[in-house]
């Protein structure tokens, strides 16, 4: 790939290894994560949006009792960590 087509700041990042170039049409597929993995990676603000997702998309299914309990447990864990 010809690096001259990129702006200098991108070319520098490619050279340093902090950016990668992929062929057109390349798609990075992120594997599905479990509920526990999703919750473990969230901040308190992200968790609030995740837990109240039906506020923004009412057609989504309601949380089950076990999912709601896991969300609340993670919320309390994050609040205690502050």
C-alpha positions in Angstrom: 0.0 0.0 0.0 1.3 3.4 -0.9 1.8 5.5 2.3 1.9 8.8 0.3 -1.9 8.6 0.0 -2.3 9.1 3.7 -2.0 12.4 5.6 1.4 12.7 7.3 0.0 12.1 10.8 -1.6 8.8 9.7 1.6 7.8 7.9 3.6 8.5 11.1 1.2 6.3 13.1 1.5 3.5 10.5 5.3 3.8 10.7 5.3 3.7 14.5 2.9 0.7 14.6 0.1 2.6 16.4 -2.2 2.3 13.4 -2.8 -0.5 11.0 -4.0 -0.6 7.4 -6.4 -3.2 6.2 -7.7 -3.8 2.7 -11.0 -2.2 1.7 -14.0 -4.3 2.9 -12.2 -5.8 5.9 -14.5 -6.3 8.8 -13.5 -7.0 12.3 -16.0 -9.3 14.0 -16.2 -9.0 17.7 -17.3 -12.3 19.3 -20.4 -12.3 21.4 -19.9 -11.7 25.1 -21.8 -13.1 28.1 -23.8 -10.8 30.3 -21.2 -11.0 33.0 -18.4 -10.0 30.6 -20.4 -7.0 29.4 -21.2 -5.9 32.9 -17.6 -6.3 34.0 -16.3 -4.0 31.3 -18.8 -1.1 32.0 -18.4 2.1 33.9 -21.3 3.4 36.0 -22.4 5.8 33.3 -22.4 3.0 30.6 -24.2 0.8 33.0 -27.0 3.3 33.5 -27.6 3.5 29.7 -27.4 -0.2 29.4 -29.9 -0.9 32.2 -32.3 1.7 31.0 -32.1 0.9 27.3 -35.8 0.7 26.9 -36.0 4.4 27.5 -34.4 4.9 24.1 -35.7 1.8 22.3 -39.1 0.7 23.9 -39.4 -2.3 21.6 -36.5 -4.1 23.3 -37.5 -7.0 25.7 -37.6 -6.4 29.4 -34.7 -7.6 31.6 -35.3 -10.9 33.3 -35.1 -11.1 37.1 -31.7 -12.6 37.0 -30.4 -10.0 34.5 -31.8 -7.2 36.6 -30.2 -8.7 39.8 -26.8 -8.9 38.0 -27.1 -5.3 36.8 -27.9 -4.0 40.3 -25.1 -6.1 41.8 -22.6 -4.5 39.3 -24.1 -1.0 40.1 -23.5 -1.5 43.8 -20.0 -2.8 43.2 -19.1 0.2 41.1 -20.6 2.6 43.7 -18.6 1.0 46.5 -15.5 1.3 44.4 -15.7 5.1 44.2 
